[in-house]
Amino acid sequence: MAANFASWGNDLHSGKRSIPYVGRRKLWLTISIIAVVASILVPIISGGFNLSIDFKGGSEFQISNVSNNSESIGTKAVKSAAKNADPRVARAGQSGVRIETNQLGDSATERVRDALMDAYHVKSKDVTSNFIGPTWGSDVTAKMLRALIIFVVLAAAGMALYFRTWKMSVSAIASVFQVMVVSAGIYAVTGFEVSPTTIVGFLTVLSFSLYDTVVVFDKIRENTTSFERNRHFTFLELVNLGANQTTVRSINTAVVGALPVAAILFIGTIWLGAGTLTDISLSLFIGIIVAAASTLFVATPMYAWLRQSEPAVIKQRHKIRHLREKEGITAPPVMEDDKSMLELIDPEEQEREDKADEKPAPARSRPWELEGVEFETPPEDDDSSPGASGRGTITQQKTAKRTGRSGSDTTGSSNSGASRSAGGQSGRTPAPRRRRKGGSRRGRG
């Protein structure tokens, strides 16, 4: 199985196989939007989240040194002492029980303590009670929201500076938002308790999500560098190839991160009854899985969607299609081992294309007289003259139009009148240099 997984990863890296992250971007983004909307509607319809005592406030009882930590014993004892207590019982280790109830008065608290002592057959010192006010939970919520906003702003600014494009930053933050909302929706559907420890786990998952997204985007940026000169892959194909090349790494990172968290969640909760660890381990386990999928199926397609309408991307896509139609190719090539995208670019061929793409200068009646420029020699009859080639050696750039002056020519006054322009301006045209038999020129006459 490991060999098959490695072979599958090599095929993804070379392009022999491809997961259509970008090709089906509309499908993935639609599914993501539906998941986000459902995650928002579920807690509204179901009446909210199952908040812990830290957010709602109430009374908490801790019983230790019990011989039988059955949850049903505590539930019966609390209901017999206070009918409206609404107890929530959880095991705390092998010999402990934790019970949360609604806010109780002093007399009701004493009755519940006595009932728990009798039910679990423990001494008075083994039963402790605490009161938690609802204001503490609201303070924790406000601080968590403030920390989340600061985290998102700093992460967006940092990614925009690192990748030098706001579109990657927006795509990454959208992925983080999707992770946060969908994870919260899973808690609302399953009824898992939300505590301050759960929020801490969510914030940790957001960091993991950004880390995974940065790894994928870094490979995409490497592939799309100088994509305009790439003659084998379109921009969208380069983005999809980068995501495929990092798919195995994202899976490995998610598995390595989820395994120890799963050990804490399942072994600690089921065998040890460590209820305190359940909150953070559950949020981490759910968040890691959602984050790994969000990076590939949300961040990557959204980045491709944001850039698909750029003029350079469209121009390069049309060029690749034309070349493929000309050569009879229907699919991008398979990458060779240890070959980068820049090595696929042919410098000589690209130079010829750049020259072909250059637009010629606008035609003039006398092409050797550019506006504001004087050439050393006027046109001659041979092919090397500016009149034949359209080029010449620039000797002076005029800052203003020359004023009319009577010209003098070494060949006679009759030629000076012919050198005047049609608009009435007169100028002195330098006499052509004569060539020696050896090919060199003599000075002005």
C-alpha positions as CSV (number, residue, x, y, z in Angstrom):
1,M,0.0,0.0,0.0
2,A,2.9,2.4,0.8
3,A,4.4,1.7,-2.6
4,N,1.1,2.4,-4.3
5,F,0.8,5.7,-2.4
6,A,4.3,6.7,-3.3
7,S,3.7,5.8,-7.0
8,W,0.5,7.8,-6.9
9,G,2.4,10.8,-5.4
10,N,5.0,10.6,-8.1
11,D,2.4,10.6,-10.8
12,L,0.8,13.7,-9.3
13,H,4.1,15.4,-9.1
14,S,5.0,14.7,-12.8
15,G,1.5,15.5,-14.1
16,K,0.9,11.9,-15.3
17,R,-2.2,12.0,-13.0
18,S,-4.0,15.1,-12.0
19,I,-6.7,16.0,-9.5
20,P,-8.8,18.8,-11.1
21,Y,-8.6,21.3,-8.3
22,V,-8.6,24.1,-10.9
23,G,-10.5,22.4,-13.7
24,R,-13.5,21.9,-11.5
25,R,-13.1,25.1,-9.5
26,K,-16.7,26.1,-9.9
27,L,-17.8,22.8,-8.3
28,W,-15.5,23.0,-5.4
29,L,-16.3,26.6,-4.6
30,T,-20.0,25.9,-4.9
31,I,-19.7,23.0,-2.4
32,S,-17.7,25.3,-0.1
33,I,-20.3,28.0,-0.2
34,I,-23.1,25.5,0.5
35,A,-21.1,24.1,3.5
36,V,-20.5,27.6,4.9
37,V,-24.2,28.6,4.5
38,A,-25.3,25.4,6.1
39,S,-22.9,25.8,9.0
40,I,-24.3,29.2,9.7
41,L,-28.0,28.1,9.5
42,V,-27.7,25.0,11.6
43,P,-27.0,26.7,15.0
44,I,-29.7,29.3,14.2
45,I,-32.3,26.6,13.5
46,S,-31.2,24.3,16.3
47,G,-31.1,27.0,18.9
48,G,-27.4,27.7,19.1
49,F,-24.3,25.9,20.4
50,N,-23.9,23.7,23.4
51,L,-22.0,26.2,25.5
52,S,-20.1,25.2,28.6
53,I,-20.6,26.6,32.0
54,D,-17.8,29.0,31.4
55,F,-20.0,30.9,28.9
56,K,-23.4,30.4,30.5
57,G,-22.5,30.5,34.1
58,G,-23.6,28.1,36.8
59,S,-22.4,25.8,39.6
60,E,-19.7,23.1,39.3
61,F,-19.1,20.1,41.6
62,Q,-16.0,18.0,41.7
63,I,-16.1,14.5,43.4
64,S,-12.8,12.6,43.9
65,N,-11.8,9.3,45.4
66,V,-14.9,7.5,44.3
67,S,-15.1,3.7,43.9
68,N,-17.7,3.9,41.1
69,N,-17.6,6.9,38.8
70,S,-20.8,6.1,37.0
71,E,-22.5,9.1,35.5
72,S,-26.0,7.9,36.2
73,I,-25.3,7.9,40.0
74,G,-24.5,11.6,39.9
75,T,-27.4,12.5,37.7
76,K,-29.9,10.9,40.0
77,A,-28.3,12.5,43.1
78,V,-28.5,16.0,41.7
79,K,-32.0,15.7,40.4
80,S,-33.2,14.4,43.8
81,A,-31.7,17.4,45.6
82,A,-32.5,20.1,43.0
83,K,-35.1,19.4,40.3
84,N,-34.2,22.3,38.1
85,A,-30.5,21.8,38.2
86,D,-30.2,20.3,34.7
87,P,-27.0,18.3,35.6
88,R,-24.3,17.5,33.1
89,V,-22.1,14.7,34.4
90,A,-18.6,13.7,33.1
91,R,-16.0,11.3,34.4
92,A,-12.7,12.9,35.4
93,G,-10.1,10.1,35.4
94,Q,-10.6,6.7,37.0
95,S,-11.8,7.9,40.4
96,G,-13.3,11.4,39.7
97,V,-16.6,12.9,38.6
98,R,-17.3,16.4,37.4
99,I,-20.9,17.8,37.4
100,E,-22.1,21.1,36.0
101,T,-25.5,22.5,36.9
102,N,-27.5,25.7,36.4
103,Q,-26.9,28.5,38.8
104,L,-27.9,27.3,42.3
105,G,-28.5,29.1,45.5
106,D,-26.6,28.5,48.7
107,S,-29.2,26.1,50.2
108,A,-29.6,24.2,46.9
109,T,-25.8,23.9,46.7
110,E,-25.6,22.4,50.1
111,R,-28.3,19.9,49.4
112,V,-26.6,18.8,46.2
113,R,-23.3,18.3,48.0
114,D,-24.9,16.1,50.7
115,A,-26.7,14.1,48.0
116,L,-23.4,13.5,46.1
117,M,-21.6,12.5,49.3
118,D,-24.2,9.8,50.0
119,A,-24.5,8.6,46.4
120,Y,-20.8,8.1,45.9
121,H,-19.9,7.2,49.5
122,V,-17.2,9.8,50.0
123,K,-16.3,12.2,52.7
124,S,-17.1,15.9,52.8
125,K,-13.6,16.9,51.8
126,D,-13.9,14.9,48.6
127,V,-16.7,17.1,47.2
128,T,-16.0,20.7,46.2
129,S,-18.3,23.2,44.6
130,N,-17.6,26.4,42.6
131,F,-19.7,29.1,41.2
132,I,-19.0,30.6,37.8
133,G,-20.7,33.8,36.7
134,P,-21.8,34.5,33.1
135,T,-19.8,37.7,32.9
136,W,-16.5,35.7,32.9
137,G,-17.7,33.8,29.8
138,S,-18.6,37.0,28.0
139,D,-15.2,38.5,28.8
140,V,-13.5,35.4,27.4
141,T,-15.6,35.6,24.2
142,A,-14.7,39.3,23.7
143,K,-11.0,38.6,24.1
144,M,-11.2,35.6,21.7
145,L,-12.9,37.7,19.0
146,R,-10.4,40.5,19.4
147,A,-7.5,38.0,19.1
148,L,-9.1,36.4,16.0
149,I,-9.5,39.8,14.3
150,I,-5.8,40.7,15.0
151,F,-4.7,37.3,13.8
152,V,-6.6,37.6,10.5
153,V,-5.4,41.2,9.8
154,L,-1.7,40.4,10.5
155,A,-1.9,37.1,8.5
156,A,-3.5,38.8,5.5
157,A,-0.9,41.6,5.5
158,G,2.0,39.2,6.0
159,M,0.9,36.9,3.1
160,A,0.3,39.9,0.8
161,L,3.9,41.1,1.4
162,Y,5.4,37.6,1.2
163,F,3.7,36.6,-2.1
164,R,3.6,40.1,-3.5
165,T,0.0,39.8,-4.5
166,W,-3.2,40.4,-2.7
167,K,-5.0,37.7,-4.5
168,M,-3.1,34.9,-2.8
169,S,-3.7,36.7,0.6
170,V,-7.5,36.9,-0.1
171,S,-7.6,33.2,-1.1
172,A,-5.8,32.1,2.0
173,I,-8.0,34.2,4.3
174,A,-11.1,32.8,2.6
175,S,-9.8,29.3,3.2
176,V,-9.3,30.2,6.9
177,F,-12.8,31.6,7.2
178,Q,-14.2,28.4,5.6
179,V,-12.3,26.3,8.1
180,M,-13.6,28.3,11.1
181,V,-17.2,28.3,10.0
182,V,-17.4,24.7,8.9
183,S,-15.7,23.5,12.1
184,A,-18.2,25.5,14.1
185,G,-21.0,24.0,12.1
186,I,-19.8,20.5,12.9
187,Y,-19.9,21.4,16.6
188,A,-23.5,22.7,16.2
189,V,-24.6,19.5,14.3
190,T,-23.0,17.0,16.7
191,G,-23.8,18.9,19.9
192,F,-20.3,18.9,21.2
193,E,-19.7,21.3,24.1
194,V,-18.0,24.6,23.3
195,S,-15.7,25.8,26.0
196,P,-12.8,28.3,26.1
197,T,-10.4,25.4,25.5
198,T,-12.3,24.7,22.3
199,I,-11.8,28.2,21.1
200,V,-8.1,27.9,21.8
201,G,-8.1,24.8,19.7
202,F,-9.8,26.6,16.8
203,L,-7.2,29.4,16.9
204,T,-4.5,26.8,16.7
205,V,-6.1,25.2,13.7
206,L,-6.2,28.5,11.9
207,S,-2.4,28.7,12.2
208,F,-2.2,25.1,10.8
209,S,-4.5,26.1,7.9
210,L,-2.3,29.1,7.0
211,Y,0.8,27.0,7.2
212,D,-0.5,24.4,4.8
213,T,-1.8,27.1,2.5
214,V,1.6,28.9,2.4
215,V,3.3,25.6,1.4
216,V,0.9,25.1,-1.5
217,F,1.0,28.7,-2.6
218,D,4.8,28.7,-2.5
219,K,4.9,25.9,-5.0
220,I,2.3,27.6,-7.2
221,R,4.3,30.8,-7.2
222,E,7.4,28.8,-8.2
223,N,5.6,27.2,-11.1
224,T,4.0,30.4,-12.3
225,T,7.1,32.5,-12.3
226,S,7.5,33.9,-15.8
227,F,4.5,32.0,-17.0
228,E,4.2,34.3,-20.0
229,R,7.2,32.6,-21.5
230,N,6.1,29.1,-20.8
231,R,5.2,27.3,-24.1
232,H,3.9,24.0,-22.5
233,F,1.5,24.9,-19.7
234,T,-1.2,27.5,-19.3
235,F,-1.3,29.6,-16.2
236,L,-4.3,27.6,-14.8
237,E,-2.5,24.3,-15.6
238,L,0.5,25.5,-13.7
239,V,-1.6,26.4,-10.7
240,N,-3.3,23.0,-10.8
241,L,0.1,21.2,-11.2
242,G,1.5,23.1,-8.1
243,A,-1.5,21.9,-6.0
244,N,-1.1,18.3,-7.2
245,Q,2.6,18.4,-6.5
246,T,1.9,19.4,-2.9
247,T,-1.1,17.1,-2.4
248,V,0.9,14.2,-0.9
249,R,2.7,16.7,1.4
250,S,-0.6,18.1,2.6
251,I,-1.9,14.6,3.3
252,N,1.2,13.6,5.2
253,T,1.1,16.9,7.3
254,A,-2.5,16.4,8.1
255,V,-2.0,12.7,9.1
256,V,1.0,13.5,11.2
257,G,-0.8,16.2,13.0
258,A,-4.1,14.3,13.4
259,L,-2.6,11.1,14.8
260,P,-1.3,12.4,18.2
261,V,-4.5,14.5,18.5
262,A,-6.6,11.4,17.9
263,A,-4.6,9.5,20.5
264,I,-5.4,12.2,23.0
265,L,-9.0,12.3,22.0
266,F,-9.9,8.6,21.9
267,I,-7.5,7.1,24.3
268,G,-7.6,9.9,26.8
269,T,-11.4,10.3,26.7
270,I,-12.5,6.7,26.5
271,W,-9.9,5.0,28.7
272,L,-8.8,7.7,31.1
273,G,-11.9,9.8,31.1
274,A,-9.9,13.0,30.8
275,G,-12.7,15.3,30.0
276,T,-10.6,18.4,30.1
277,L,-8.5,17.2,27.2
278,T,-11.6,16.4,25.1
279,D,-12.4,20.0,24.3
280,I,-9.1,21.0,22.8
281,S,-8.3,17.6,21.2
282,L,-11.7,17.4,19.5
283,S,-11.4,20.9,18.0
284,L,-7.9,20.2,16.8
285,F,-8.9,16.9,15.2
286,I,-11.9,18.3,13.4
287,G,-10.0,21.5,12.4
288,I,-6.9,19.7,10.9
289,I,-9.1,17.6,8.6
290,V,-11.2,20.5,7.5
291,A,-8.0,22.7,7.0
292,A,-6.2,20.1,4.8
293,A,-9.2,19.9,2.5
294,S,-9.8,23.6,2.5
295,T,-6.3,24.4,1.3
296,L,-6.6,22.3,-1.8
297,F,-10.3,22.6,-2.6
298,V,-10.9,26.3,-1.6
299,A,-7.7,28.3,-1.5
300,T,-6.2,27.0,-4.8
301,P,-9.4,27.2,-6.9
302,M,-10.2,30.6,-5.6
303,Y,-6.7,31.9,-6.5
304,A,-7.1,30.5,-10.0
305,W,-10.6,32.1,-10.3
306,L,-9.2,35.5,-9.2
307,R,-6.5,35.5,-11.8
308,Q,-8.2,33.8,-14.8
309,S,-9.4,37.0,-16.3
310,E,-6.1,38.9,-16.3
311,P,-5.0,40.0,-19.8
312,A,-1.6,38.3,-19.5
313,V,-3.2,35.0,-18.4
314,I,-5.7,35.1,-21.3
315,K,-3.0,36.0,-23.8
316,Q,-0.8,33.2,-22.7
317,R,-3.7,30.7,-22.7
318,H,-4.6,31.6,-26.3
319,K,-1.0,31.2,-27.3
320,I,-0.7,27.7,-25.8
321,R,-3.9,26.6,-27.4
322,H,-2.7,27.9,-30.8
323,L,0.6,26.0,-30.4
324,R,-1.1,22.8,-29.4
325,E,-3.5,23.0,-32.3
326,K,-0.5,23.6,-34.6
327,E,1.4,20.6,-33.2
328,G,-1.6,18.3,-32.7
329,I,-1.3,18.2,-28.9
330,T,-4.4,17.9,-26.7
331,A,-2.9,17.8,-23.2
332,P,0.0,19.3,-21.3
333,P,3.2,17.3,-21.2
334,V,4.4,15.2,-18.3
335,M,7.2,16.7,-16.2
336,E,10.5,15.0,-16.1
337,D,12.1,14.2,-12.8
338,D,14.0,17.1,-11.2
339,K,13.1,19.5,-13.9
340,S,11.8,23.0,-13.1
341,M,9.4,25.1,-15.0
342,L,12.1,27.6,-16.0
343,E,14.0,24.8,-17.8
344,L,11.0,24.4,-20.1
345,I,11.5,27.8,-21.5
346,D,13.6,28.1,-24.7
347,P,15.5,31.4,-24.6
348,E,16.3,31.6,-28.3
349,E,12.7,30.8,-29.3
350,Q,11.4,33.3,-26.8
351,E,13.7,36.0,-28.2
352,R,12.4,35.4,-31.7
353,E,8.8,35.6,-30.3
354,D,9.6,38.8,-28.5
355,K,10.9,40.4,-31.7
356,A,7.9,39.2,-33.7
357,D,5.6,40.7,-31.1
358,E,7.2,44.1,-31.4
359,K,5.1,46.6,-33.2
360,P,6.7,48.5,-36.1
361,A,7.1,52.2,-35.9
362,P,4.5,54.3,-37.7
363,A,5.3,55.0,-41.3
364,R,6.5,58.5,-42.3
365,S,7.0,60.3,-45.5
366,R,10.7,60.6,-44.7
367,P,11.5,57.8,-42.2
368,W,15.0,59.0,-41.6
369,E,13.7,62.3,-40.1
370,L,12.2,61.4,-36.8
371,E,10.5,64.0,-34.7
372,G,13.0,65.9,-32.7
373,V,16.0,63.8,-34.0
374,E,18.6,64.6,-36.6
375,F,20.7,61.9,-38.3
376,E,24.3,62.1,-39.3
377,T,23.7,61.4,-43.0
378,P,20.7,61.8,-45.3
379,P,19.5,58.8,-47.3
380,E,21.7,57.3,-50.0
381,D,21.0,54.9,-52.8
382,D,22.8,52.0,-51.2
383,D,21.1,49.5,-48.8
384,S,23.0,50.6,-45.8
385,S,21.4,54.1,-45.8
386,P,18.7,55.1,-43.3
387,G,16.3,55.4,-46.2
388,A,16.6,51.7,-47.0
389,S,16.8,50.3,-43.5
390,G,14.7,52.9,-41.6
391,R,17.5,53.3,-39.1
392,G,20.4,55.7,-38.6
393,T,22.9,57.0,-36.1
394,I,21.4,59.6,-33.8
395,T,23.8,62.6,-33.4
396,Q,21.6,65.2,-31.8
397,Q,18.2,65.6,-30.2
398,K,16.6,68.9,-31.0
399,T,14.8,70.7,-28.2
400,A,12.8,73.0,-30.5
401,K,12.1,73.5,-34.1
402,R,14.9,75.1,-36.1
403,T,14.3,78.6,-37.3
404,G,14.5,79.4,-41.0
405,R,18.0,80.2,-42.3
406,S,19.4,80.3,-45.7
407,G,21.4,77.2,-46.3
408,S,24.7,76.9,-48.0
409,D,25.8,73.8,-49.7
410,T,29.2,72.9,-51.0
411,T,27.7,71.7,-54.2
412,G,26.2,75.1,-55.1
413,S,23.4,77.5,-54.4
414,S,21.0,75.7,-56.7
415,N,21.0,72.7,-54.4
416,S,20.3,74.8,-51.3
417,G,16.8,75.8,-52.6
418,A,15.9,72.2,-53.1
419,S,16.8,71.3,-49.5
420,R,14.1,73.6,-48.1
421,S,11.0,71.9,-46.6
422,A,7.5,72.2,-48.2
423,G,6.2,74.2,-45.2
424,G,8.5,77.1,-45.8
425,Q,11.1,76.2,-43.2
426,S,14.7,76.3,-44.3
427,G,17.4,74.3,-42.8
428,R,20.9,73.4,-43.5
429,T,21.2,69.7,-44.5
430,P,24.6,68.2,-43.9
431,A,26.4,67.2,-47.0
432,P,26.8,63.5,-47.5
433,R,30.1,62.0,-46.7
434,R,32.0,60.5,-49.5
435,R,33.4,57.0,-49.2
436,R,36.9,56.0,-50.0
437,K,37.6,53.0,-52.0
438,G,38.6,51.2,-48.8
439,G,35.2,51.8,-47.3
440,S,36.1,54.6,-44.8
441,R,34.5,58.0,-45.0
442,R,36.1,61.4,-45.3
443,G,35.2,64.5,-43.4
444,R,32.7,67.1,-44.5
445,G,33.5,69.2,-47.5
